[in-house]
């Protein structure tokens, strides 16, 4: 197939949408498909198969967007038409301006259109301090539907949770529920601890430093733990809330957390030396980071937020804590740290759980969805 992938956000692989896009692009090319990529990533200019559009000028908000580690695309019709000329199918990553323009051109030219759903309403509304405004979030979902998803032959959802939520707020879609997939490199390994971590409990959490990821509740829980002076917290990621998190940790008097965005190899090592993995996010479509930790044998403690799909990864009540409740999270942390045999038994219970999210299997399913769109065989 000749496939055009439209990426309003693309660049450094520091966010889930960009990682998902690059994984799909690399996999499709490895399978022998021709893939054209339209994005605002100026670093890709001149690379074969990449069509670069300008970055949108948001005036006084430019610094804020840059602080979030992304660039937003400004559609240019001539570039989009050149990229879409002769393709078999168009796949849009997110329902922003570039994706909207590509959808309209695809409709004009009769090119089958598919799209992924990688952006919860709250991922947008939290930036305008309206994350908990139900009417605003409902409006955002309906806006997304009108801008993009109503035109799609089929829609890719990473979890049944987000599929059900979106269709409840808008209309039914022809859809495929396919995980973004866990790379096979994430496996249990023996990783010796560096000297600075000897005698400490290591708790890991992975995710962007943003309000909806709620790392603050984990910092507060560590401060309330009976083992607070022995806990080394590692917050793997990057984002605009880092300074606020650092200030909070200092105010709570815990050991200074370790912050950083890690390569895959380094992240696998860090996961495998951790005692516990905590996923405190209030808003989450899937959380591959949690699945990666599970695949490495770590026991997860997950927020039971009704707006997070990650809660469905819990095998027992001990793998959950009440959303944004640092007291409850501290209790669960202490339980797992004080019961190493139960922790090991839980790790064994999770053994094999992540196989259903095998990366290669998921990418085969994505290829199948695109082929169904080309052949007019999408299901609902």
Legacy VTK file of the C-alpha trace (Angstrom):
# vtk DataFile Version 3.0
C-alpha trace
ASCII
DATASET POLYDATA
POINTS 380 float
0.000 0.000 0.000
0.919 3.651 -0.438
-0.029 5.328 2.839
-0.021 8.957 3.973
0.307 9.536 7.722
-0.738 12.997 8.911
0.910 14.194 12.110
-0.062 17.560 13.568
2.469 16.810 16.308
5.770 15.156 15.464
9.349 15.649 16.537
11.222 14.427 19.576
9.749 11.158 20.833
8.814 12.605 24.209
5.048 12.078 24.116
2.725 9.169 23.454
1.294 10.491 20.194
4.690 11.022 18.564
5.938 7.632 19.771
2.808 5.930 18.407
3.179 7.727 15.068
6.849 6.840 14.640
6.258 3.226 15.660
3.531 2.942 13.031
5.597 4.653 10.336
8.685 2.524 10.960
6.672 -0.700 11.114
4.723 -0.057 7.916
7.922 0.762 6.054
9.580 -2.377 7.413
6.642 -4.365 6.044
7.344 -2.970 2.574
4.689 -0.270 2.368
5.377 3.191 0.970
4.713 5.731 3.718
4.502 9.490 3.238
4.543 11.609 6.377
3.155 15.135 6.660
4.237 17.014 9.784
5.718 20.280 11.107
8.996 18.563 12.077
11.577 20.828 10.413
14.334 18.356 11.268
12.815 15.964 8.719
13.068 18.445 5.835
14.744 16.786 2.868
14.285 13.228 4.131
12.648 10.912 1.586
8.923 10.497 2.183
8.578 13.481 4.542
6.499 16.540 3.683
7.148 19.398 6.106
4.570 22.113 6.747
5.166 25.296 8.753
4.673 25.518 12.491
1.620 27.430 13.619
2.352 30.807 15.180
0.344 31.080 18.400
1.727 34.447 19.420
2.015 34.804 23.193
1.338 31.062 23.593
4.375 29.944 21.558
6.591 29.585 24.642
3.902 27.631 26.478
3.519 25.165 23.599
7.310 24.812 23.321
7.513 24.131 27.069
5.198 21.170 26.457
7.762 19.806 24.001
5.603 19.957 20.873
5.100 22.014 17.712
1.695 22.440 16.093
1.283 22.252 12.321
-0.083 24.942 10.014
-1.822 23.312 7.020
-0.598 24.180 3.542
-2.925 22.810 0.871
-0.278 22.483 -1.857
1.945 20.372 0.410
-0.962 18.185 1.489
-2.130 17.662 -2.093
1.365 16.632 -3.132
1.615 14.192 -0.218
-1.816 12.661 -0.892
-1.419 12.353 -4.663
-1.877 8.695 -5.629
-1.983 7.231 -2.108
-4.235 4.292 -1.278
-5.217 5.457 2.213
-4.720 8.419 4.557
-4.242 7.934 8.302
-4.559 10.933 10.626
-3.030 10.814 14.111
-4.940 13.617 15.901
-7.989 15.819 15.135
-6.155 19.125 14.831
-5.822 21.559 11.922
-3.521 19.502 9.692
-5.611 16.368 10.182
-8.801 18.307 9.456
-7.378 19.724 6.220
-6.160 16.281 5.143
-9.614 14.826 5.853
-11.297 17.389 3.606
-8.828 16.800 0.766
-9.183 13.020 1.144
-12.950 13.391 0.885
-12.622 15.561 -2.248
-10.333 13.038 -3.925
-12.209 9.927 -2.766
-9.234 8.553 -0.796
-10.142 6.226 2.097
-9.523 7.937 5.432
-8.676 6.424 8.815
-7.726 8.133 12.048
-6.355 7.305 15.455
-7.829 8.500 18.736
-4.888 9.588 20.880
-6.210 12.708 22.605
-8.729 12.770 25.436
-10.719 15.969 25.824
-9.032 16.573 29.169
-5.594 16.560 27.521
-6.720 19.830 25.962
-9.046 21.283 28.592
-6.471 20.959 31.381
-4.399 23.644 29.640
-7.230 26.140 30.114
-7.914 24.952 33.682
-11.244 23.328 32.734
-10.236 19.654 32.974
-13.213 18.878 35.226
-15.800 20.864 33.258
-18.026 18.122 31.816
-19.808 20.395 29.335
-16.493 21.691 27.997
-15.114 18.168 27.563
-18.308 17.027 25.854
-18.069 19.983 23.471
-14.438 19.086 22.697
-15.364 15.495 21.808
-18.147 16.681 19.528
-15.767 19.192 17.953
-13.277 16.384 17.303
-16.044 14.320 15.703
-17.136 17.131 13.386
-13.566 18.033 12.438
-12.322 14.555 11.639
-13.947 11.346 12.777
-17.240 11.762 10.920
-15.279 11.463 7.667
-13.423 8.248 8.559
-13.936 4.837 7.024
-12.689 3.485 10.353
-11.282 4.809 13.606
-8.451 3.331 15.670
-8.980 3.379 19.453
-6.226 2.127 21.727
-8.670 0.866 24.381
-12.325 -0.115 24.602
-12.596 2.480 27.358
-11.920 5.445 25.048
-14.000 3.927 22.252
-17.034 3.652 24.521
-16.488 7.127 25.963
-16.137 8.884 22.616
-19.064 7.114 20.985
-21.236 7.850 24.021
-20.474 11.555 23.680
-20.801 11.664 19.869
-22.010 8.909 17.512
-21.082 5.291 16.721
-18.060 4.865 14.462
-16.631 2.037 12.394
-13.898 1.189 14.821
-10.970 -1.048 15.654
-9.666 -1.371 19.215
-5.913 -1.956 18.948
-3.295 -1.273 21.608
-0.260 0.798 20.685
1.671 -2.277 21.788
4.541 -3.113 24.148
7.933 -3.615 22.559
9.409 -7.080 23.127
12.532 -5.499 24.607
10.585 -4.884 27.822
11.281 -8.098 29.732
12.321 -9.043 33.248
16.068 -8.737 33.765
18.556 -8.851 36.613
19.847 -5.310 36.929
22.385 -4.576 39.677
21.597 -1.468 41.650
24.027 1.442 41.669
25.575 2.205 45.044
23.412 5.280 45.594
20.266 3.126 45.570
21.509 0.431 47.942
19.321 0.083 51.032
16.492 2.089 49.471
13.056 1.260 48.156
12.806 2.419 44.553
9.381 3.516 43.319
9.021 4.350 39.638
6.386 6.331 37.788
6.570 7.117 34.077
4.669 9.883 32.290
4.706 13.494 31.170
4.929 16.029 33.966
1.456 17.500 33.505
-1.573 18.126 35.685
-3.627 15.209 34.416
-0.801 12.735 35.124
-1.076 13.648 38.836
2.487 12.930 39.951
1.755 15.265 42.869
-0.377 12.618 44.578
2.545 10.167 44.461
4.886 12.740 46.032
2.350 13.329 48.809
1.898 9.577 49.336
5.644 9.010 49.683
5.704 11.777 52.298
3.004 9.891 54.258
4.632 6.466 53.940
6.093 4.730 56.971
9.207 4.270 54.828
9.490 7.820 53.519
13.154 8.161 54.491
14.048 4.999 52.558
12.051 5.669 49.379
13.816 6.900 46.264
11.189 8.106 43.824
12.049 8.088 40.111
9.776 10.149 37.869
10.655 9.188 34.305
9.480 11.782 31.812
9.550 15.484 31.085
7.039 18.296 30.881
5.879 21.700 32.085
5.119 20.648 35.677
8.675 19.623 36.604
9.504 22.730 38.623
6.183 22.526 40.479
6.859 18.876 41.317
10.351 19.684 42.534
9.004 22.405 44.805
6.325 20.080 46.167
8.821 17.308 46.927
11.118 19.760 48.722
8.208 21.123 50.746
7.147 17.584 51.752
10.677 16.791 52.897
11.134 13.528 50.975
14.335 12.354 49.329
14.728 14.448 46.162
13.051 12.504 43.312
15.113 11.622 40.262
13.745 13.269 37.104
14.666 12.498 33.517
13.598 11.328 30.083
15.290 8.023 29.314
16.179 6.028 26.249
14.418 2.685 25.877
17.490 0.776 27.019
17.935 2.940 30.119
14.217 2.831 30.928
14.210 -0.985 30.814
17.116 -1.010 33.262
15.363 1.452 35.596
12.098 -0.499 35.513
13.923 -3.695 36.423
15.677 -2.223 39.448
12.466 -0.688 40.834
10.576 -2.287 43.734
7.191 -0.905 42.721
5.548 0.922 39.814
2.886 3.568 40.509
0.615 5.079 37.854
-1.250 8.013 39.436
-2.712 9.577 36.258
-6.271 10.852 36.474
-6.622 11.051 32.677
-5.267 8.214 30.540
-6.284 6.593 27.250
-4.049 3.536 27.629
-0.707 4.034 29.459
1.777 1.877 27.588
4.266 2.927 30.284
2.326 0.912 32.847
2.208 -2.112 30.545
5.959 -1.841 29.971
6.507 -1.994 33.722
4.176 -4.994 34.031
6.024 -6.734 31.180
9.235 -6.336 33.193
7.635 -7.996 36.214
6.906 -4.896 38.265
3.781 -4.836 40.429
1.643 -1.799 39.547
-0.399 0.451 41.826
-2.869 2.362 39.665
-5.302 5.214 40.183
-8.905 3.999 39.963
-9.913 7.191 38.146
-13.077 6.694 36.074
-11.373 8.766 33.372
-8.439 6.401 32.998
-8.278 3.161 31.026
-5.255 2.069 33.072
-7.417 0.953 36.002
-8.445 -2.075 33.960
-4.868 -3.389 34.224
-5.368 -4.082 37.949
-5.610 -7.756 38.904
-6.754 -7.034 42.473
-7.890 -4.218 44.735
-4.334 -4.006 46.038
-3.272 -2.844 42.579
-5.595 0.160 42.827
-5.824 3.273 44.956
-8.545 5.892 45.198
-8.007 8.620 42.611
-6.038 11.589 43.993
-6.118 10.095 47.523
-2.557 10.209 48.822
-3.507 8.504 52.110
-4.877 5.474 50.280
-1.885 5.390 47.936
0.510 5.543 50.905
-1.298 2.566 52.456
-0.952 0.514 49.263
2.700 1.463 48.882
3.452 0.396 52.451
1.596 -2.885 51.982
3.623 -3.889 48.937
6.945 -2.746 50.417
6.290 -4.647 53.667
5.102 -7.859 51.958
7.825 -8.869 49.487
6.503 -12.426 49.147
3.053 -11.158 48.164
4.731 -8.729 45.786
6.594 -11.565 44.103
3.406 -13.644 43.892
1.615 -10.710 42.263
4.484 -10.297 39.820
4.100 -13.965 38.834
0.340 -13.483 38.453
1.070 -10.695 35.970
3.493 -12.928 34.082
2.239 -13.186 30.533
-0.400 -10.493 31.027
1.362 -8.091 28.663
1.506 -10.679 25.865
-1.925 -9.596 24.666
-0.304 -6.207 23.983
2.566 -7.651 21.930
3.870 -4.899 19.673
4.191 -6.978 16.510
0.677 -8.365 16.908
-0.708 -4.851 17.388
1.111 -3.518 14.332
-0.219 -6.433 12.259
-3.711 -5.376 13.351
-3.024 -1.752 12.343
-1.866 -2.921 8.926
-5.045 -4.984 8.647
-7.213 -1.977 9.512
-5.599 0.134 6.789
-6.032 -2.676 4.267
-9.709 -2.993 5.245
-10.153 0.726 4.604
-8.603 0.417 1.145
-10.830 -2.567 0.335
-13.964 -0.960 1.789
-14.262 -3.705 4.397
-14.189 -1.688 7.643
-16.436 -3.056 10.381
-18.372 -1.195 13.053
LINES 1 381
380 0 1 2 3 4 5 6 7 8 9 10 11 12 13 14 15 16 17 18 19 20 21 22 23 24 25 26 27 28 29 30 31 32 33 34 35 36 37 38 39 40 41 42 43 44 45 46 47 48 49 50 51 52 53 54 55 56 57 58 59 60 61 62 63 64 65 66 67 68 69 70 71 72 73 74 75 76 77 78 79 80 81 82 83 84 85 86 87 88 89 90 91 92 93 94 95 96 97 98 99 100 101 102 103 104 105 106 107 108 109 110 111 112 113 114 115 116 117 118 119 120 121 122 123 124 125 126 127 128 129 130 131 132 133 134 135 136 137 138 139 140 141 142 143 144 145 146 147 148 149 150 151 152 153 154 155 156 157 158 159 160 161 162 163 164 165 166 167 168 169 170 171 172 173 174 175 176 177 178 179 180 181 182 183 184 185 186 187 188 189 190 191 192 193 194 195 196 197 198 199 200 201 202 203 204 205 206 207 208 209 210 211 212 213 214 215 216 217 218 219 220 221 222 223 224 225 226 227 228 229 230 231 232 233 234 235 236 237 238 239 240 241 242 243 244 245 246 247 248 249 250 251 252 253 254 255 256 257 258 259 260 261 262 263 264 265 266 267 268 269 270 271 272 273 274 275 276 277 278 279 280 281 282 283 284 285 286 287 288 289 290 291 292 293 294 295 296 297 298 299 300 301 302 303 304 305 306 307 308 309 310 311 312 313 314 315 316 317 318 319 320 321 322 323 324 325 326 327 328 329 330 331 332 333 334 335 336 337 338 339 340 341 342 343 344 345 346 347 348 349 350 351 352 353 354 355 356 357 358 359 360 361 362 363 364 365 366 367 368 369 370 371 372 373 374 375 376 377 378 379
